[in-house]
Amino acid sequence: MQRRNVLKGLAAAAVFPPFRPGMAAPFRRVRPGEPGWPTAQAWEGLKAQVGGNLIAVEPLFGACRSDPQSGPCGETEQNIHNPFFIGDQAAGTQTSGWLDAWMSAPSVYAVRARHAADVAAAVNFARAHHLRLAVKGGGHSYQGTSNAADSLLIWTRAMNDVSLHQGFVGAGCEGRIKPQPAVSAGAGAMWADLYHAVTSEAGRYVQGGGCTSVGVAGLVQSGGFGSFSKGFGTAASGLLEAEIVTADGRILIANPCQNADLFWALKGGGGGSWGVVTRLTLRTHELPSHFGAAWGRIKARSDTAFVELLARFFKFYAGNLLNSHWGEQIAIGPDNSLKISMVCQGLDDMDAQSAWRPFFDWVTASHDDFEITDALHARATDSRHWWDIKGNPSMVADEREGAPPHHGWWDGDAEQVGIYLHGYDSLWLPASLLREQEGRVLVQALFSGSRFKTIGLHFNKGLAGAPPEAIAAAKDTATNPAVTEAFALAIIADGEAPAFPGEPRAPIDQNRARLDADAITSAAASLRKIVSQPGSYVSESNYFNRSWQAEYWGENHPRLAAIKAKYDPDGLFTVHHGVGSEAWSDDGFVRKA
Ligand SMILES: Cc1cc2nc3c(=O)[nH]c(=O)nc-3n(C[C@H](O)[C@H](O)[C@H](O)COP(=O)(O)OP(=O)(O)OC[C@H]3O[C@@H](n4cnc5c(N)ncnc54)[C@H](O)[C@@H]3O)c2cc1C
């Protein structure tokens, strides 16, 4: 089957002028109505090449504009809070926009790809006709990098098959790398699909993302963190092989034994910059017997008590939780609250409870200073059922007719579905801050920053405390090495209900939204002051970050830039703040002089 796809890809490439690295680059990509926009006949040719799977893209709320009473309009309104519904729409983006940054905009046409040959046909067509190309999997880009007005979209949603291997060896790695258990997935698969196949059905573990509807290809290229990354490292670290269509229309295999430079770039170098990944293979691990959680909320009765609470928490964290077991989050609020939503792996119920007992006992005994506003708990359960939807009170099922029964999302992720962002920033916090003046510098900065806005600390998105092999594997990826020394990624973000173009809702209050964005900037500035070389996670970061090359990739950026020049010299794959995007206008249409 794969061989047939390769042959089809080569046949598709022959229809258009051959690509030679260094050939004259288009200075300006074409928009509909402009000279050079493909004729109806040319589009028909592409449609035939992709087995009819070329579709004219309707805006998400297009039906509401033409007929608000229609069935399709009602269906969209009813399902707009369902991330799987959004992902099923060619025009769907999981974030509806970002103040002063971008608004969700449909492509003109989409190729609903079924295999690598369809992708190669679309890549060749876009290159030959100087089109703006967008690539979309799960649609979860906060930065809006999987949608672009006036573009051709390559949409991988339908390429979602998943298969398990007992002993996988990459092509060309025979005799060099020993076989290992693995899972292969089409680029359009979501983590819900992999967790179902690998954990619920086969009793093993694959390192993916936290949010179940995120796309596998997008997350791996981001670096990728899941709830248990403190134990297993980043998702990119687990990549064993990728199939990818590059800008010249070739279908390549990238792994440690062939196209190794491209393979490395795919591990955290950012989605949408290297080509279109069509299939990925990831290492699987033995499943720990238990997964668990700790949760609750504490409110201090004074500022002084809150500083004391934070100091006590971080001392406790450094002594008891900074290890491979504990990940996920706390939230530090302007109302002097500390919300705990953490998870663990590899600890049974007793272990989980006793890990937290010293802290919970101290808080409970200090009731003059603190109020427990949500009861404090720590529990663990059989890991095999972690991603079960049925009977799981923390999961919301996709109840649409015909939806796979394993498709559902954590209720904690619900408020992010379709969100319109006011602002977003992130920063890795080095573990040395836990020791500096016994954590006082850190606590003071968190206290000051939280006066402006709630600060989330995602412990699973910093690898300090992870096993040495997880850290070594992360160092062999393109992600900023700062991740290996960070105990957490601080995230400060906020927004409002979905605001897709044409959606029936009250207009955005721009002034209020801008004040909110300013508060996010001020909170982040309090933390940036205490980190000498700030690093930020490429896919959960500030759209307006001016030092994005250094913050996303650190010392790895020059190597990434060289790989970009080798595989995509003419910038066919351009996304906001992607490697090589400096050469392009913000909308990706004009190559700067
Ligand atoms: C609600 C939400 C929750 C999130 N949770 C997590 C989390 O738990 N952990 C974490 O690490 N990150 C998380 N993220 C960030 C997320 O991992 C990245 O945004 C990721 O890139 C999304 O991948 P996608 O396929 O869903 O998105 P898309 O928007 O489809 O793609 C993201 C980028 O990757 C490119 N891309 C997609 N598919 C391909 C492909 N096949 N080949 C080449 N390029 C491709 C796109 O062009 C785009 O530039 C979250 C984001 C959101 C919005």
The ligand as a Gaussian input file, in Angstrom:
#p B3LYP/6-31G(d) Opt

LIG

0 1
 C       -7.186000      23.630000      23.742000
 C       -5.738000      23.316000      23.527000
 C       -5.116000      22.415000      24.353000
 C       -3.769000      22.107000      24.178000
 N       -3.190000      21.194000      25.004000
 C       -1.886000      20.913000      24.855000
 C       -1.256000      19.967000      25.703000
 O       -1.878000      19.354000      26.556000
 N        0.068000      19.753000      25.541000
 C        0.785000      20.388000      24.596000
 O        1.988000      20.148000      24.497000
 N        0.210000      21.263000      23.763000
 C       -1.102000      21.541000      23.877000
 N       -1.684000      22.445000      23.032000
 C       -0.883000      23.024000      21.942000
 C       -0.912000      22.044000      20.764000
 O       -0.129000      20.929000      21.067000
 C       -0.317000      22.630000      19.510000
 O       -1.006000      23.796000      19.166000
 C       -0.354000      21.629000      18.356000
 O        0.430000      22.134000      17.319000
 C       -1.745000      21.379000      17.865000
 O       -1.757000      20.407000      16.857000
 P       -3.103000      20.208000      16.004000
 O       -2.861000      19.242000      14.933000
 O       -4.234000      19.946000      16.918000
 O       -3.323000      21.675000      15.474000
 P       -3.283000      22.338000      14.034000
 O       -3.765000      23.718000      14.297000
 O       -3.985000      21.534000      13.035000
 O       -1.742000      22.349000      13.700000
 C       -0.824000      23.068000      14.468000
 C        0.387000      23.410000      13.595000
 O        0.956000      22.218000      13.113000
 C        0.865000      22.172000      11.707000
 N        0.465000      20.832000      11.304000
 C       -0.651000      20.140000      11.655000
 N       -0.628000      18.931000      11.085000
 C        0.496000      18.867000      10.360000
 C        1.073000      17.866000       9.538000
 N        0.459000      16.711000       9.334000
 N        2.257000      18.119000       8.961000
 C        2.895000      19.303000       9.136000
 N        2.387000      20.281000       9.887000
 C        1.196000      20.072000      10.505000
 C       -0.160000      23.213000      11.297000
 O        0.105000      23.736000      10.017000
 C        0.009000      24.237000      12.380000
 O        1.066000      25.089000      12.061000
 C       -3.028000      22.746000      23.163000
 C       -3.665000      23.658000      22.313000
 C       -5.016000      23.943000      22.495000
 C       -5.680000      24.941000      21.587000

